[in-house]
Amino acid sequence: MTGMHASSRRRFSRRAVLATATTALAMPFVMRMARAAIPLRMSNPGPADDWQSKGFVKFKEVLEQEAPGAFDVQIHYNGTLFAQGTEIEAMQRGNLELGVITPQDYAALIPEYSIFTTGYIYRDAAHLDAVFDGDIGAEYKARVAKDVGVQILRSQYFGARHVILRQARDVNMPKDLAGLKLRMPAAESWLFLGNALGGNATPLAFEEIYLALQTGTIDGLENPLPDAMASKFYEVTQQVVLTGHLIASNFPTVAGKFWDGLSPELKAAVDKAEAAGKKLSDEGVAATEKDAKAFFESKGVKVTTPDVAAFRDEVQKKFVDSDFAKNWPPGMLERINKAGT
């Protein structure tokens, strides 16, 4: 710069000062932008290895692709953030953005929706999707949004539920489970299902099951096999009874205020991400179910098939004759039966 003309040096200095000032002014804006990521806390009662959790990881991956830097996605496993059954209240309070909610949890708040928790009501995973991806599902989501203040994204297949026992025994009919403490989630419709299966329904959070089986606090549980595999229940059980009493679903659900605060573009990104998470989870569950019998047997767990028709007749009769059925929406059972046909 020794040969630079004085006026040129002054122009250079002014440009340098202006550039520095502009950078300084921009820094707070950049810092504000960096801090603007929207917290998205996700609570899952299951372990990191189950398909639902893997679906959450896929959700996070796709959401970060669709809306880079918009969200700070935080996934919590094993009920460490909120215990199973407490997620709805946490979302209503604004302490949680996304939880995994069961139809049984919603039935506790909307009694007529206990129809969606009835044993043996869904034929298979395709029938489940036909119910919740169609008109019935649209009505269901709208009612939940209105009455509960949360937004269901969509239904995910969680697997066919079967009875899993701590100690092996002959089980062919519901009466063969009499007196057994069968772990169920705490919602009333869950407990009714456990008793309808013939057991003594015992409420217990999912994250407490392993220790309860290990110590004999419970005699068994009912659960989809892929989830039981991920939770290593085969280490503390001796028998799987293939009752197939419920084609289970969960609803990834977001807090209403959180959802309402998103722009249409961000809502679309969240929806696309959840669709990708559902696809991975649903396909993973279905593939794992095919190998589940062989897997449990390889671990020394006995796998038996009872008189499923006897279980179906007993469970459905108890639901139809119950106080739950008195509240069912007129014609809904027929609509569910016809879905997908």
C-alpha positions as CSV (number, residue, x, y, z in Angstrom):
1,M,0.0,0.0,0.0
2,T,3.1,2.3,0.1
3,G,2.4,3.4,-3.5
4,M,-1.4,3.9,-3.0
5,H,-2.6,7.5,-3.6
6,A,-3.9,9.2,-0.4
7,S,-7.5,9.5,-1.7
8,S,-7.5,5.8,-2.7
9,R,-6.3,4.9,0.8
10,R,-9.2,7.0,2.2
11,R,-11.7,5.2,-0.1
12,F,-10.3,1.8,0.9
13,S,-10.5,2.7,4.6
14,R,-14.1,3.8,4.3
15,R,-15.0,0.6,2.5
16,A,-13.2,-1.4,5.2
17,V,-15.0,0.4,7.9
18,L,-18.4,0.0,6.2
19,A,-17.7,-3.7,5.6
20,T,-16.8,-4.2,9.2
21,A,-19.8,-2.2,10.4
22,T,-22.1,-4.2,8.1
23,T,-20.6,-7.5,9.4
24,A,-21.1,-6.3,13.0
25,L,-24.7,-5.4,12.4
26,A,-25.4,-8.7,10.7
27,M,-23.9,-10.8,13.4
28,P,-26.8,-10.4,15.9
29,F,-29.2,-11.3,13.0
30,V,-27.2,-14.4,12.2
31,M,-27.1,-15.3,15.8
32,R,-30.8,-14.8,16.1
33,M,-31.3,-17.0,13.1
34,A,-29.1,-19.7,14.6
35,R,-31.2,-19.6,17.7
36,A,-34.5,-19.6,15.9
37,A,-34.7,-23.4,15.5
38,I,-38.1,-24.6,16.9
39,P,-37.7,-27.1,19.7
40,L,-39.4,-30.4,18.8
41,R,-39.2,-32.8,21.7
42,M,-40.4,-36.3,20.9
43,S,-41.3,-38.8,23.7
44,N,-41.4,-42.6,23.1
45,P,-42.0,-45.2,25.8
46,G,-40.1,-47.8,23.8
47,P,-36.3,-48.5,23.4
48,A,-34.1,-47.0,20.7
49,D,-34.0,-50.3,18.9
50,D,-37.7,-50.7,18.2
51,W,-39.2,-49.9,14.8
52,Q,-41.2,-47.0,16.2
53,S,-38.0,-45.4,17.4
54,K,-36.3,-46.0,14.1
55,G,-39.2,-44.3,12.5
56,F,-38.6,-41.3,14.7
57,V,-35.0,-41.2,13.5
58,K,-36.2,-41.3,9.9
59,F,-38.6,-38.5,10.8
60,K,-35.8,-36.4,12.1
61,E,-33.6,-37.1,9.0
62,V,-36.3,-36.2,6.5
63,L,-37.5,-33.1,8.5
64,E,-34.0,-31.7,8.5
65,Q,-33.8,-32.3,4.7
66,E,-37.2,-30.6,4.1
67,A,-36.8,-27.7,6.5
68,P,-33.0,-27.3,7.2
69,G,-32.4,-25.6,10.5
70,A,-36.0,-24.9,11.2
71,F,-36.4,-27.5,14.0
72,D,-34.3,-28.8,16.9
73,V,-35.5,-32.4,17.0
74,Q,-34.8,-34.1,20.3
75,I,-35.8,-37.8,20.6
76,H,-36.3,-39.3,24.0
77,Y,-36.6,-43.1,24.5
78,N,-37.8,-45.5,27.2
79,G,-40.2,-43.0,28.7
80,T,-37.3,-41.0,30.1
81,L,-38.9,-37.6,29.2
82,F,-42.6,-38.5,30.0
83,A,-43.9,-41.9,31.2
84,Q,-46.4,-43.7,29.0
85,G,-49.9,-42.3,29.5
86,T,-48.8,-38.8,30.5
87,E,-47.9,-37.5,27.1
88,I,-51.3,-35.9,26.3
89,E,-51.2,-33.8,29.4
90,A,-47.6,-32.8,28.7
91,M,-48.6,-31.6,25.2
92,Q,-51.6,-29.7,26.6
93,R,-49.3,-27.9,29.0
94,G,-46.7,-27.1,26.3
95,N,-44.0,-29.3,27.8
96,L,-43.9,-31.7,24.9
97,E,-44.2,-31.2,21.1
98,L,-44.7,-34.8,19.9
99,G,-45.8,-38.0,21.6
100,V,-46.9,-41.5,20.7
101,I,-50.5,-41.9,21.7
102,T,-52.6,-45.0,21.6
103,P,-56.3,-45.2,20.7
104,Q,-56.9,-46.3,24.3
105,D,-55.5,-43.0,25.6
106,Y,-58.0,-41.1,23.4
107,A,-60.9,-43.4,24.4
108,A,-60.2,-42.4,28.0
109,L,-61.1,-38.8,27.0
110,I,-63.7,-39.5,24.3
111,P,-65.7,-42.5,25.6
112,E,-67.5,-43.4,22.4
113,Y,-64.1,-43.9,20.7
114,S,-63.6,-47.1,22.8
115,I,-64.9,-48.8,19.7
116,F,-61.5,-48.4,18.2
117,T,-59.9,-50.3,21.1
118,T,-62.1,-53.4,20.7
119,G,-60.3,-56.7,20.5
120,Y,-60.3,-58.4,17.1
121,I,-61.9,-55.4,15.4
122,Y,-59.2,-55.0,12.7
123,R,-58.5,-57.8,10.2
124,D,-54.9,-56.8,9.5
125,A,-52.5,-53.8,8.9
126,A,-54.1,-53.0,5.6
127,H,-57.6,-52.8,7.2
128,L,-56.2,-50.6,10.0
129,D,-54.8,-48.1,7.4
130,A,-58.1,-48.3,5.5
131,V,-59.9,-47.2,8.6
132,F,-57.6,-44.3,9.7
133,D,-56.5,-43.1,6.2
134,G,-60.1,-42.6,5.1
135,D,-63.2,-40.7,6.2
136,I,-63.3,-42.4,9.6
137,G,-59.8,-41.3,10.3
138,A,-60.5,-37.7,9.2
139,E,-63.5,-37.6,11.6
140,Y,-61.3,-39.1,14.3
141,K,-58.5,-36.6,13.9
142,A,-60.9,-33.6,13.8
143,R,-62.7,-34.7,17.0
144,V,-59.4,-35.3,18.8
145,A,-58.2,-31.9,17.7
146,K,-61.4,-30.2,18.9
147,D,-61.8,-32.0,22.2
148,V,-58.3,-32.8,23.3
149,G,-56.3,-30.0,21.7
150,V,-53.7,-32.1,19.9
151,Q,-53.1,-32.9,16.3
152,I,-52.8,-36.6,15.1
153,L,-50.4,-36.9,12.2
154,R,-51.4,-40.4,11.1
155,S,-51.8,-44.0,12.3
156,Q,-48.8,-46.3,12.5
157,Y,-48.9,-50.0,12.5
158,F,-47.5,-51.3,15.8
159,G,-48.0,-55.1,15.2
160,A,-50.5,-57.8,16.1
161,R,-50.6,-58.1,19.9
162,H,-50.1,-61.5,21.6
163,V,-49.9,-62.8,25.1
164,I,-46.4,-63.4,26.5
165,L,-46.0,-65.3,29.8
166,R,-43.2,-65.4,32.4
167,Q,-43.7,-69.1,32.9
168,A,-45.0,-71.6,30.3
169,R,-48.4,-73.2,30.8
170,D,-51.1,-74.8,28.7
171,V,-53.2,-72.0,27.1
172,N,-56.0,-72.9,24.7
173,M,-59.0,-70.8,26.0
174,P,-59.3,-67.5,27.8
175,K,-60.1,-69.4,31.0
176,D,-56.6,-70.8,30.9
177,L,-55.3,-67.3,31.8
178,A,-57.4,-67.0,34.9
179,G,-55.6,-65.5,37.8
180,L,-52.6,-64.5,35.9
181,K,-51.4,-60.9,36.5
182,L,-51.3,-59.6,32.9
183,R,-49.6,-56.3,32.5
184,M,-51.7,-53.7,30.7
185,P,-51.3,-49.9,30.2
186,A,-53.3,-48.0,32.7
187,A,-56.2,-46.7,30.5
188,E,-59.6,-48.2,31.3
189,S,-60.1,-49.8,27.8
190,W,-56.7,-51.5,28.0
191,L,-57.5,-53.0,31.4
192,F,-60.9,-54.2,30.1
193,L,-59.1,-55.9,27.2
194,G,-56.7,-57.7,29.6
195,N,-59.6,-59.0,31.7
196,A,-61.5,-60.0,28.5
197,L,-58.6,-62.1,27.5
198,G,-59.1,-64.0,30.7
199,G,-56.2,-62.6,32.8
200,N,-56.1,-60.3,35.8
201,A,-55.3,-57.0,34.2
202,T,-52.5,-55.2,36.1
203,P,-51.7,-51.5,35.2
204,L,-48.0,-50.9,34.7
205,A,-45.9,-48.4,32.6
206,F,-44.1,-50.0,29.7
207,E,-40.6,-49.0,30.9
208,E,-41.3,-51.0,34.1
209,I,-42.2,-54.3,32.5
210,Y,-38.8,-56.0,32.2
211,L,-38.0,-55.7,35.9
212,A,-41.6,-56.7,36.9
213,L,-41.2,-59.9,34.8
214,Q,-37.8,-60.6,36.3
215,T,-39.1,-60.3,39.9
216,G,-42.5,-62.0,39.3
217,T,-44.5,-58.8,40.1
218,I,-46.5,-59.7,36.9
219,D,-47.1,-63.1,35.3
220,G,-47.1,-61.8,31.7
221,L,-48.1,-59.1,29.3
222,E,-49.7,-58.7,25.9
223,N,-47.6,-57.0,23.2
224,P,-46.6,-56.9,19.6
225,L,-43.7,-59.3,19.1
226,P,-41.3,-56.9,17.3
227,D,-41.5,-54.5,20.3
228,A,-41.1,-57.4,22.7
229,M,-37.9,-58.5,20.8
230,A,-36.5,-54.9,20.9
231,S,-37.2,-54.8,24.7
232,K,-35.5,-58.2,25.2
233,F,-38.5,-59.7,27.0
234,Y,-37.4,-63.1,25.8
235,E,-34.8,-62.9,28.5
236,V,-37.5,-63.0,31.2
237,T,-40.3,-65.0,29.6
238,Q,-40.9,-68.6,28.7
239,Q,-43.9,-68.6,26.3
240,V,-45.6,-66.6,23.6
241,V,-49.3,-67.4,23.0
242,L,-50.3,-66.3,19.5
243,T,-53.7,-64.8,20.3
244,G,-53.5,-62.0,17.8
245,H,-56.2,-60.2,19.8
246,L,-55.5,-56.7,18.5
247,I,-54.0,-55.2,15.4
248,A,-52.3,-52.4,17.2
249,S,-51.7,-48.8,16.1
250,N,-50.2,-45.8,17.6
251,F,-50.7,-42.1,16.6
252,P,-47.7,-39.9,16.4
253,T,-49.4,-36.7,17.7
254,V,-48.2,-33.1,18.1
255,A,-49.3,-30.5,20.5
256,G,-52.1,-28.3,19.2
257,K,-50.5,-25.0,19.9
258,F,-47.3,-26.2,18.4
259,W,-49.1,-27.3,15.2
260,D,-51.1,-24.1,15.0
261,G,-48.0,-22.0,15.3
262,L,-46.3,-23.6,12.2
263,S,-46.5,-22.1,8.7
264,P,-48.2,-24.2,6.0
265,E,-44.7,-24.9,4.6
266,L,-43.4,-26.2,8.0
267,K,-46.6,-28.3,8.5
268,A,-46.1,-29.9,5.1
269,A,-42.5,-30.7,6.0
270,V,-43.6,-32.3,9.3
271,D,-46.3,-34.3,7.5
272,K,-43.8,-35.5,4.9
273,A,-41.3,-36.5,7.5
274,E,-43.9,-38.4,9.5
275,A,-45.0,-40.2,6.4
276,A,-41.4,-41.4,5.8
277,G,-41.2,-42.4,9.5
278,K,-44.4,-44.4,9.2
279,K,-43.3,-46.2,6.1
280,L,-40.0,-47.3,7.6
281,S,-41.7,-48.3,10.9
282,D,-44.6,-50.1,9.3
283,E,-42.5,-52.1,6.9
284,G,-40.0,-52.9,9.6
285,V,-42.7,-54.2,12.0
286,A,-44.2,-56.4,9.2
287,A,-40.9,-57.9,8.2
288,T,-39.9,-58.6,11.8
289,E,-43.2,-60.2,12.5
290,K,-42.5,-62.8,9.8
291,D,-39.4,-64.0,11.7
292,A,-40.7,-63.5,15.2
293,K,-41.8,-67.1,15.9
294,A,-38.4,-68.5,14.9
295,F,-36.6,-65.8,16.8
296,F,-38.4,-66.5,20.1
297,E,-37.9,-70.2,19.7
298,S,-34.2,-69.6,19.1
299,K,-34.1,-67.9,22.5
300,G,-35.7,-70.9,24.2
301,V,-39.2,-69.4,24.4
302,K,-42.1,-71.7,23.6
303,V,-44.5,-70.4,21.0
304,T,-48.0,-71.8,20.9
305,T,-51.2,-71.2,19.1
306,P,-54.5,-71.3,21.1
307,D,-58.0,-71.6,20.0
308,V,-58.1,-68.2,18.4
309,A,-61.8,-68.4,17.6
310,A,-62.6,-69.0,21.2
311,F,-60.6,-66.0,22.2
312,R,-62.2,-63.9,19.5
313,D,-65.7,-64.9,20.5
314,E,-65.1,-64.3,24.2
315,V,-63.4,-60.9,23.8
316,Q,-65.9,-59.5,21.3
317,K,-68.8,-60.7,23.4
318,K,-67.5,-58.9,26.4
319,F,-66.9,-55.7,24.6
320,V,-70.3,-55.7,22.9
321,D,-72.1,-56.5,26.2
322,S,-70.1,-53.8,28.1
323,D,-70.9,-50.2,29.0
324,F,-68.3,-49.2,26.4
325,A,-70.6,-50.3,23.6
326,K,-73.5,-48.2,24.8
327,N,-71.5,-45.1,23.8
328,W,-70.4,-46.3,20.3
329,P,-71.4,-44.0,17.5
330,P,-74.4,-45.4,15.6
331,G,-73.3,-47.3,12.5
332,M,-69.5,-47.0,13.3
333,L,-69.0,-50.7,13.7
334,E,-70.4,-51.4,10.3
335,R,-68.3,-48.6,8.8
336,I,-65.2,-50.1,10.3
337,N,-66.0,-53.5,9.0
338,K,-66.6,-52.2,5.5
339,A,-63.4,-50.1,5.3
340,G,-61.1,-51.3,2.6
341,T,-63.6,-53.7,1.1
